[in-house]
Amino acid sequence: MIRKFWQWLWSPSRRFSIGLIFIVGGFGGVIFWGGFNTFMEYTNTMEFCISCHEMHDNVYLEYKQTVHYSNPSGVRAICSDCHVPKPWGAKLWRKIKASNELYHKLLGTIDTPEKFNANRLAMAERVWAEMKANNSRECRNCHSFEAMHWEKQRRRSSEKMQEGIKNGETCIDCHKGVAHKRPKRERDD
C-alpha cells in the first residue's frame, strides 16, 4: 500500500509528477507566506503609518507631544504598539478592518484637516470601543497593574488607578486622549 502511494506520488501527471507539484507548491507557499508576513510587519512601522498625510499632518503631530513619544525612560511606543494586536489572528483581523481606512482615504472622506476633524470623534469612538472590548489589550503589552509601583505615583493617580482596578475598569475608561488630542464632542462622557 505504501509502495503504491509512493508510485502514485511520483508518477507523472500530464507533464509533472504529483511529488514535484507538491514540492514546487510547498516552496511557492513558503515564499508567499514569507512575503505576506514581511509586508504585514512593514505595515506596523512608523514610516508606513505616517506615510499618508492624513496621519502625518494630524495625529502624528499630536503624538509627538506626548509621553508615548518622548519620556525619561527613552521608551517610545509607535502606532502599531497601541493600534495593532500582537496575537496573529487578531492582528490579521485588525489589518482587514484597516482596509476601511484606506477606502475612506481613496474616497477623500478624511483628506483635509477639516474633513479629518469632522470625522475624528467617530473614528476615536471606534478605537475606544475596540479597546474597551479587548480590555485594553494593546496598553497591557507595556503597562501591567502587577508591575506598577503605587508608592512612586502621584497620590491621586495611585488612588484612581487602584479604584479603577477594583471597579473592573480598563485603561481606556480613564485614559482617552493620552496619545492623541481628545476629539471635541457635543455631549459629556
MODELLER restraints for C-alpha pairs under 7 A, 6 or more apart:
rsr = mdl.restraints
at = mdl.atoms
rsr.add(forms.Gaussian(group=physical.xy_distance, feature=features.Distance(at['CA:9:A'], at['CA:17:A']), mean=6.89, stdev=0.5))
rsr.add(forms.Gaussian(group=physical.xy_distance, feature=features.Distance(at['CA:9:A'], at['CA:18:A']), mean=5.11, stdev=0.5))
rsr.add(forms.Gaussian(group=physical.xy_distance, feature=features.Distance(at['CA:9:A'], at['CA:19:A']), mean=5.19, stdev=0.5))
rsr.add(forms.Gaussian(group=physical.xy_distance, feature=features.Distance(at['CA:10:A'], at['CA:17:A']), mean=5.04, stdev=0.5))
rsr.add(forms.Gaussian(group=physical.xy_distance, feature=features.Distance(at['CA:10:A'], at['CA:18:A']), mean=5.66, stdev=0.5))
rsr.add(forms.Gaussian(group=physical.xy_distance, feature=features.Distance(at['CA:10:A'], at['CA:19:A']), mean=5.10, stdev=0.5))
rsr.add(forms.Gaussian(group=physical.xy_distance, feature=features.Distance(at['CA:11:A'], at['CA:17:A']), mean=5.03, stdev=0.5))
rsr.add(forms.Gaussian(group=physical.xy_distance, feature=features.Distance(at['CA:11:A'], at['CA:18:A']), mean=6.57, stdev=0.5))
rsr.add(forms.Gaussian(group=physical.xy_distance, feature=features.Distance(at['CA:12:A'], at['CA:18:A']), mean=6.55, stdev=0.5))
rsr.add(forms.Gaussian(group=physical.xy_distance, feature=features.Distance(at['CA:42:A'], at['CA:48:A']), mean=6.98, stdev=0.5))
rsr.add(forms.Gaussian(group=physical.xy_distance, feature=features.Distance(at['CA:43:A'], at['CA:49:A']), mean=6.98, stdev=0.5))
rsr.add(forms.Gaussian(group=physical.xy_distance, feature=features.Distance(at['CA:44:A'], at['CA:80:A']), mean=5.22, stdev=0.5))
rsr.add(forms.Gaussian(group=physical.xy_distance, feature=features.Distance(at['CA:46:A'], at['CA:78:A']), mean=6.08, stdev=0.5))
rsr.add(forms.Gaussian(group=physical.xy_distance, feature=features.Distance(at['CA:46:A'], at['CA:79:A']), mean=6.33, stdev=0.5))
rsr.add(forms.Gaussian(group=physical.xy_distance, feature=features.Distance(at['CA:49:A'], at['CA:79:A']), mean=6.94, stdev=0.5))
rsr.add(forms.Gaussian(group=physical.xy_distance, feature=features.Distance(at['CA:50:A'], at['CA:56:A']), mean=4.68, stdev=0.5))
rsr.add(forms.Gaussian(group=physical.xy_distance, feature=features.Distance(at['CA:50:A'], at['CA:60:A']), mean=7.00, stdev=0.5))
rsr.add(forms.Gaussian(group=physical.xy_distance, feature=features.Distance(at['CA:54:A'], at['CA:110:A']), mean=6.85, stdev=0.5))
rsr.add(forms.Gaussian(group=physical.xy_distance, feature=features.Distance(at['CA:54:A'], at['CA:111:A']), mean=6.03, stdev=0.5))
rsr.add(forms.Gaussian(group=physical.xy_distance, feature=features.Distance(at['CA:59:A'], at['CA:180:A']), mean=6.05, stdev=0.5))
rsr.add(forms.Gaussian(group=physical.xy_distance, feature=features.Distance(at['CA:62:A'], at['CA:180:A']), mean=5.49, stdev=0.5))
rsr.add(forms.Gaussian(group=physical.xy_distance, feature=features.Distance(at['CA:62:A'], at['CA:181:A']), mean=6.39, stdev=0.5))
rsr.add(forms.Gaussian(group=physical.xy_distance, feature=features.Distance(at['CA:63:A'], at['CA:69:A']), mean=6.41, stdev=0.5))
rsr.add(forms.Gaussian(group=physical.xy_distance, feature=features.Distance(at['CA:63:A'], at['CA:179:A']), mean=5.34, stdev=0.5))
rsr.add(forms.Gaussian(group=physical.xy_distance, feature=features.Distance(at['CA:63:A'], at['CA:180:A']), mean=5.49, stdev=0.5))
rsr.add(forms.Gaussian(group=physical.xy_distance, feature=features.Distance(at['CA:66:A'], at['CA:179:A']), mean=5.86, stdev=0.5))
rsr.add(forms.Gaussian(group=physical.xy_distance, feature=features.Distance(at['CA:68:A'], at['CA:76:A']), mean=5.62, stdev=0.5))
rsr.add(forms.Gaussian(group=physical.xy_distance, feature=features.Distance(at['CA:68:A'], at['CA:77:A']), mean=5.38, stdev=0.5))
rsr.add(forms.Gaussian(group=physical.xy_distance, feature=features.Distance(at['CA:68:A'], at['CA:179:A']), mean=6.54, stdev=0.5))
rsr.add(forms.Gaussian(group=physical.xy_distance, feature=features.Distance(at['CA:69:A'], at['CA:76:A']), mean=5.11, stdev=0.5))
rsr.add(forms.Gaussian(group=physical.xy_distance, feature=features.Distance(at['CA:69:A'], at['CA:77:A']), mean=6.36, stdev=0.5))
rsr.add(forms.Gaussian(group=physical.xy_distance, feature=features.Distance(at['CA:70:A'], at['CA:76:A']), mean=6.53, stdev=0.5))
rsr.add(forms.Gaussian(group=physical.xy_distance, feature=features.Distance(at['CA:81:A'], at['CA:138:A']), mean=6.52, stdev=0.5))
rsr.add(forms.Gaussian(group=physical.xy_distance, feature=features.Distance(at['CA:82:A'], at['CA:138:A']), mean=5.19, stdev=0.5))
rsr.add(forms.Gaussian(group=physical.xy_distance, feature=features.Distance(at['CA:82:A'], at['CA:139:A']), mean=6.30, stdev=0.5))
rsr.add(forms.Gaussian(group=physical.xy_distance, feature=features.Distance(at['CA:83:A'], at['CA:138:A']), mean=6.93, stdev=0.5))
rsr.add(forms.Gaussian(group=physical.xy_distance, feature=features.Distance(at['CA:84:A'], at['CA:91:A']), mean=5.92, stdev=0.5))
rsr.add(forms.Gaussian(group=physical.xy_distance, feature=features.Distance(at['CA:84:A'], at['CA:94:A']), mean=6.56, stdev=0.5))
rsr.add(forms.Gaussian(group=physical.xy_distance, feature=features.Distance(at['CA:85:A'], at['CA:91:A']), mean=4.94, stdev=0.5))
rsr.add(forms.Gaussian(group=physical.xy_distance, feature=features.Distance(at['CA:85:A'], at['CA:138:A']), mean=6.08, stdev=0.5))
rsr.add(forms.Gaussian(group=physical.xy_distance, feature=features.Distance(at['CA:104:A'], at['CA:110:A']), mean=6.67, stdev=0.5))
rsr.add(forms.Gaussian(group=physical.xy_distance, feature=features.Distance(at['CA:105:A'], at['CA:111:A']), mean=6.36, stdev=0.5))
rsr.add(forms.Gaussian(group=physical.xy_distance, feature=features.Distance(at['CA:109:A'], at['CA:115:A']), mean=6.34, stdev=0.5))
rsr.add(forms.Gaussian(group=physical.xy_distance, feature=features.Distance(at['CA:110:A'], at['CA:116:A']), mean=4.31, stdev=0.5))
rsr.add(forms.Gaussian(group=physical.xy_distance, feature=features.Distance(at['CA:120:A'], at['CA:183:A']), mean=6.28, stdev=0.5))
rsr.add(forms.Gaussian(group=physical.xy_distance, feature=features.Distance(at['CA:121:A'], at['CA:183:A']), mean=5.31, stdev=0.5))
rsr.add(forms.Gaussian(group=physical.xy_distance, feature=features.Distance(at['CA:121:A'], at['CA:184:A']), mean=7.00, stdev=0.5))
rsr.add(forms.Gaussian(group=physical.xy_distance, feature=features.Distance(at['CA:121:A'], at['CA:185:A']), mean=6.94, stdev=0.5))
rsr.add(forms.Gaussian(group=physical.xy_distance, feature=features.Distance(at['CA:128:A'], at['CA:172:A']), mean=6.56, stdev=0.5))
rsr.add(forms.Gaussian(group=physical.xy_distance, feature=features.Distance(at['CA:131:A'], at['CA:137:A']), mean=6.94, stdev=0.5))
rsr.add(forms.Gaussian(group=physical.xy_distance, feature=features.Distance(at['CA:131:A'], at['CA:172:A']), mean=6.56, stdev=0.5))
rsr.add(forms.Gaussian(group=physical.xy_distance, feature=features.Distance(at['CA:132:A'], at['CA:170:A']), mean=6.70, stdev=0.5))
rsr.add(forms.Gaussian(group=physical.xy_distance, feature=features.Distance(at['CA:132:A'], at['CA:172:A']), mean=6.36, stdev=0.5))
rsr.add(forms.Gaussian(group=physical.xy_distance, feature=features.Distance(at['CA:135:A'], at['CA:170:A']), mean=5.57, stdev=0.5))
rsr.add(forms.Gaussian(group=physical.xy_distance, feature=features.Distance(at['CA:136:A'], at['CA:170:A']), mean=6.08, stdev=0.5))
rsr.add(forms.Gaussian(group=physical.xy_distance, feature=features.Distance(at['CA:136:A'], at['CA:171:A']), mean=5.79, stdev=0.5))
rsr.add(forms.Gaussian(group=physical.xy_distance, feature=features.Distance(at['CA:136:A'], at['CA:172:A']), mean=6.39, stdev=0.5))
rsr.add(forms.Gaussian(group=physical.xy_distance, feature=features.Distance(at['CA:150:A'], at['CA:158:A']), mean=5.38, stdev=0.5))
rsr.add(forms.Gaussian(group=physical.xy_distance, feature=features.Distance(at['CA:176:A'], at['CA:182:A']), mean=6.70, stdev=0.5))
